[in-house]
């Protein structure tokens, strides 16, 4: 059973930066496409970025040019560097596998990101 633990969130002013980390258990991490998702209050959980095992990436239009996803397969960890943060980036951020037709690992607790204006 894969377990996901997100960390690195916090309160930051608009224009600031945060780096999120997601530690995953399980030996299949290195071959799994991983993504970062976010869920704002009253809204659905959306994919914001994903990275395949070879390093190719995808970004939602709303974060393109500001966020960078990366992974360290040796550490079973995926990162999300968030720059030029905006108040609309405020949400709980989660990591999980992405692109598997809606099939996910058990969700972790997420990490709260709050951007003040």
N, C-alpha and C positions, 0 to 999 in steps of 0.2 A: 504494500500500500504506500503510495507516494504521499509524503507530507510536505507542505509548503509553508514557509515562515517568512513573512515580509517584515521589513524594518526600514527605518530611515526617514519616515515622515515627520512632519512638524508644522509649526507656524512660521510663515515667512512673508515678508512684504512683497508687493508686486515688483517685478523686475529681478527678484532674487532667484536663488538656485537651491536645489535639493538633489541628493543622490539616494535613490531607493535600492535596496538589495532584497533578493529573494533566494533563500537557501532551500534546496530541494533534496529530499532523500531519494534513494533509488538509483540503480545502476543504468537505467535507460535514459537518464537525463540527457546524455551527450548526443542522442539521436532524435531527440524530441524537439519539435518547434515550440518555443516558449513565447508567451506574450504577457504584456502588462495590460490590465483592464482597470477601469475606474467607474465608480458609481457615486453620483451626487444624490443628495436627498430628493426622494420623489421621482428619480429617473432610473432608467434601466442601466445595467452594467454594460459598458461598451469597451471594445478593444481599442487601445491607443497605439500600441506598437507590438511588433513581433519579430522574432529572429529565428532563422532555421539553423540547423546544426553546423552548416558551413559558414555562417555569418551574414548571409543576405538578410536584409531587413525590410520591414513594412512600417509605415507611419500613417496614422489618420491625418487628414488635412489640418485638423485643428491644432496639431502639435508639431507638424513638419517644420524642420528648421530650428526648433527649440529643444526638442527631446532627442536623446540618443540612447538606444537600447544596445546592450552588449552582454556577453556571456563568458563565463570561465568554466569550461567543461570539467577541468581538473578539480574545481571546487564545488561543482554542482550548483552554481550560483548564476543568476541573471540580474543585471543592473538596469536602472533607468536613470540617466542623468537628465535632470530637468532644469533648463535655463530660461531666463526671461519669463518667469512665471506670471500668470494673470489670475485675477480673482475667479474667473470661470474654470480654472484648473482645480479649484477646491473640490475634493472628493475623497472617498476611501479608495485606495489603490490596491489591487490584487494582482498576483501573478498566477498563471496557469498555462497549461498547454493550449495551443491555438491552432485552428484549422483542421480540427478532427470532427467536423460535422456536429458540433454542439456537445461532444463528449469531453468531459473535464475530469481532472483529478478532484478529490475533495478540496473545497476552497479553504484557504487559510483565513486568519483573522483580519487580514488586510492591514494597511497602515494609513492613517489619516494625514492628508495634506490640506492645509488651510492657508490660503493666500489672501492677505489683507490689502485693501486698496489704499 
